[in-house]
């Protein structure tokens, strides 16, 4: 029996990426990187060419992978950039429907925490939520759901003070990096500011192997808050949106 192949799509943050992976490792991957002007608008033009590139450059021999051999599609459900989430989840749904294969999702904070691997300690995970806010939570184990919160970056300093020596990962923590270090926290490198498709594939692989997937269109985004056009002052700070199994 051939190993399952997972197509992982990560577009929740400016560091968009795509990969093909099996239980034994990554087959191919590519990313848009960071620092491009208008980065939030890059996701739409990046996604489909990135998928094609991964399919055409799979494996050490660069042998193409046929789309029909993909077993499931994984996608980051958020929270993160509104545009990025819409592009990624919609693209994943269309691809899954076209191929007639299932989907699986994970929280962006869960995926970001996976950058540290299987660590046996709490990790403070934070993503830049824009508007001087961060999406954050504490991860207590690889692949485990994180209790997502939305607050001012200064809240991270209070958490670090309560958890001396806690490891911090993600672009949200970099917003108050000096203060976190002063509080005794250990910051991971800036190159780990965003979740990546390779970690997404790693997080969901056990679910794919166990058949814990959903039909195409069966996943909802975790926006974290209402879009700018809908938000009111009384809504600020409230978490809104869908749910994920991860």
VMD Tcl script that draws the C-alpha trace (Angstrom):
set ca {
  {0.00 0.00 0.00}
  {1.40 3.42 -0.97}
  {1.95 6.09 1.65}
  {-0.72 8.79 1.81}
  {0.27 12.11 0.27}
  {-0.97 15.30 1.92}
  {-1.13 18.66 0.17}
  {-0.72 21.31 2.89}
  {-1.77 24.91 2.28}
  {-0.61 27.63 4.69}
  {-1.88 31.15 3.95}
  {-2.98 32.44 7.36}
  {-0.08 34.91 7.63}
  {2.24 36.84 5.27}
  {4.56 33.81 5.19}
  {2.39 31.76 2.81}
  {3.66 28.31 1.82}
  {2.61 25.01 0.27}
  {4.03 21.51 0.58}
  {3.48 17.88 -0.32}
  {4.27 15.43 2.48}
  {3.98 11.79 3.44}
  {4.30 10.14 6.89}
  {8.03 9.79 6.26}
  {8.71 13.43 5.38}
  {8.30 16.39 3.06}
  {8.23 15.60 -0.65}
  {8.38 19.19 -1.94}
  {7.70 22.68 -0.60}
  {7.81 26.34 -1.56}
  {6.93 29.64 0.08}
  {6.31 33.24 -0.83}
  {8.53 34.49 2.02}
  {8.09 37.80 3.79}
  {8.80 41.47 3.26}
  {7.11 41.93 -0.11}
  {5.09 45.15 -0.60}
  {1.35 44.47 -0.35}
  {2.12 41.00 1.01}
  {-1.48 40.44 2.12}
  {-2.55 40.57 -1.52}
  {0.10 38.13 -2.75}
  {-1.66 34.97 -1.55}
  {-4.10 34.77 -4.47}
  {-1.41 34.89 -7.15}
  {0.88 32.56 -5.19}
  {-1.33 29.60 -4.30}
  {-2.07 27.77 -7.55}
  {1.41 28.26 -9.08}
  {2.89 27.02 -5.80}
  {0.74 23.88 -5.89}
  {1.78 23.22 -9.48}
  {5.44 23.71 -8.60}
  {5.25 21.25 -5.70}
  {3.53 18.66 -7.90}
  {6.13 19.05 -10.66}
  {9.19 19.06 -8.39}
  {8.41 16.31 -5.92}
  {11.03 14.07 -4.35}
  {14.80 13.91 -4.54}
  {14.62 13.02 -8.24}
  {12.22 15.85 -9.05}
  {9.64 13.44 -10.38}
  {6.15 14.89 -10.90}
  {3.31 13.82 -8.63}
  {-0.08 13.36 -10.24}
  {-2.89 15.26 -8.47}
  {-4.93 12.04 -8.46}
  {-2.42 10.50 -6.00}
  {-3.06 13.12 -3.30}
  {-4.87 11.56 -0.34}
  {-6.06 14.67 1.54}
  {-5.69 18.43 1.65}
  {-4.68 20.21 4.84}
  {-5.30 23.91 5.41}
  {-4.61 26.42 8.17}
  {-7.98 27.59 9.53}
  {-6.66 30.65 11.34}
  {-6.72 33.00 13.05}
  {-4.70 35.25 10.79}
  {-5.11 37.52 7.77}
  {-8.68 37.66 6.47}
  {-7.62 37.65 2.82}
  {-5.05 34.93 3.34}
  {-7.51 32.67 5.12}
  {-10.17 33.13 2.45}
  {-7.69 32.39 -0.33}
  {-6.26 29.31 1.36}
  {-9.50 27.72 2.56}
  {-11.38 28.43 -0.67}
  {-8.50 27.11 -2.77}
  {-8.27 23.98 -0.61}
  {-12.01 23.37 -0.89}
  {-12.04 23.76 -4.66}
  {-9.05 21.46 -5.06}
  {-10.55 18.85 -2.72}
  {-13.91 18.95 -4.50}
  {-12.24 18.63 -7.90}
  {-10.21 15.61 -6.80}
  {-12.95 14.11 -4.65}
  {-10.71 13.86 -1.59}
  {-11.18 14.85 2.09}
  {-9.79 17.79 4.03}
  {-8.29 18.37 7.45}
  {-7.59 21.63 9.26}
  {-5.56 23.02 12.13}
  {-5.28 26.25 14.09}
  {-2.52 28.62 13.05}
  {-1.22 28.78 16.65}
  {-1.05 24.99 16.82}
  {0.90 24.90 13.56}
  {3.25 27.67 14.71}
  {3.96 25.86 18.00}
  {4.93 22.77 15.99}
  {8.05 24.64 14.83}
  {9.55 23.65 18.19}
  {8.79 19.97 17.62}
  {7.65 17.62 20.38}
  {8.68 19.71 23.38}
  {7.66 18.80 26.92}
  {7.03 22.33 28.19}
  {4.47 25.12 27.66}
  {5.11 27.46 24.74}
  {3.72 30.98 24.34}
  {2.57 31.30 20.73}
  {1.60 34.65 19.22}
  {0.68 35.92 15.76}
  {0.51 39.58 14.80}
  {-3.22 40.34 14.59}
  {-2.75 43.87 13.23}
  {-4.48 46.91 14.80}
  {-1.95 46.71 17.64}
  {-3.31 43.34 18.74}
  {-2.03 39.77 18.80}
  {-3.68 36.37 18.54}
  {-2.00 34.29 21.22}
  {-2.25 31.25 23.45}
  {-0.17 28.72 25.35}
  {0.58 25.39 23.69}
  {0.88 22.44 26.07}
  {1.75 19.73 23.56}
  {2.51 19.01 19.92}
  {-0.59 19.21 17.74}
  {-2.90 20.11 20.62}
  {-5.55 22.83 20.26}
  {-4.64 26.20 21.73}
  {-7.06 28.43 23.65}
  {-6.98 31.42 21.28}
  {-7.04 34.90 22.76}
  {-6.95 38.39 21.23}
  {-5.38 41.27 23.13}
  {-2.78 44.03 23.17}
  {0.82 42.76 22.84}
  {1.54 43.92 26.40}
  {-0.55 40.99 27.63}
  {2.25 38.71 26.49}
  {4.62 40.40 28.94}
  {2.26 39.63 31.81}
  {2.08 35.98 30.72}
  {5.86 35.74 30.51}
  {6.16 37.21 34.00}
  {3.81 34.53 35.32}
  {5.75 31.76 33.49}
  {9.48 32.45 34.07}
  {11.65 31.15 31.25}
  {8.75 30.33 28.94}
  {9.64 29.88 25.27}
  {7.96 32.34 22.88}
  {7.47 31.84 19.16}
  {5.75 33.86 16.44}
  {5.61 37.33 15.00}
  {3.33 38.54 17.78}
  {6.01 37.98 20.41}
  {8.55 39.91 18.34}
  {6.41 43.04 18.73}
  {7.44 43.16 22.39}
  {10.60 41.09 22.13}
  {12.82 43.26 24.35}
  {10.22 43.36 27.12}
  {9.71 39.60 26.94}
  {13.44 38.98 27.27}
  {13.55 41.38 30.22}
  {10.80 39.29 31.82}
  {12.96 36.19 31.42}
  {11.25 34.67 28.38}
  {13.21 32.80 25.70}
  {12.39 34.09 22.21}
  {12.69 31.88 19.16}
  {14.30 33.38 16.01}
  {12.52 35.89 13.79}
  {12.67 33.34 10.97}
  {10.02 31.42 12.92}
  {7.57 34.34 12.89}
  {4.97 32.51 10.79}
  {3.52 28.99 10.59}
  {4.64 26.95 7.59}
  {3.03 24.29 5.44}
  {5.64 21.70 6.46}
  {4.60 22.01 10.12}
  {0.93 21.96 9.10}
  {1.46 18.64 7.33}
  {3.28 17.26 10.36}
  {0.49 18.32 12.72}
  {-2.35 16.77 10.70}
  {-0.60 13.60 9.49}
  {-1.85 11.47 12.40}
  {-5.43 12.51 11.63}
  {-5.01 11.66 7.96}
  {-3.65 8.22 8.84}
  {-6.53 7.65 11.28}
  {-9.15 8.85 8.79}
  {-10.09 11.84 10.95}
  {-10.90 14.06 8.00}
  {-13.98 15.85 6.67}
  {-15.53 16.08 3.19}
  {-14.58 18.99 0.95}
  {-16.30 22.12 2.23}
  {-16.58 20.76 5.76}
  {-14.17 23.18 7.42}
  {-14.84 26.66 8.78}
  {-12.31 29.48 9.22}
  {-11.31 30.87 12.60}
  {-11.24 34.57 11.81}
  {-10.79 35.61 15.44}
  {-12.86 38.75 14.92}
  {-15.24 40.32 12.41}
  {-13.86 41.96 9.22}
  {-13.14 45.71 9.32}
  {-16.36 46.52 7.49}
  {-18.46 44.77 10.15}
  {-16.60 45.45 13.38}
  {-17.93 47.94 15.93}
  {-16.19 49.39 18.96}
  {-18.24 47.19 21.27}
  {-17.02 44.12 19.37}
  {-13.32 44.80 19.80}
  {-11.52 42.15 21.82}
  {-14.18 39.48 21.27}
  {-13.33 36.25 19.52}
  {-15.64 35.33 16.69}
  {-15.61 32.77 13.89}
  {-15.67 29.05 13.21}
  {-14.26 26.07 15.03}
  {-11.59 23.52 14.21}
  {-10.88 20.07 15.46}
  {-7.22 20.84 16.03}
}
mol new
graphics top color blue
foreach p $ca { graphics top sphere $p radius 0.5 }
foreach p [lrange $ca 0 end-1] q [lrange $ca 1 end] { graphics top cylinder $p $q radius 0.2 }
display resetview
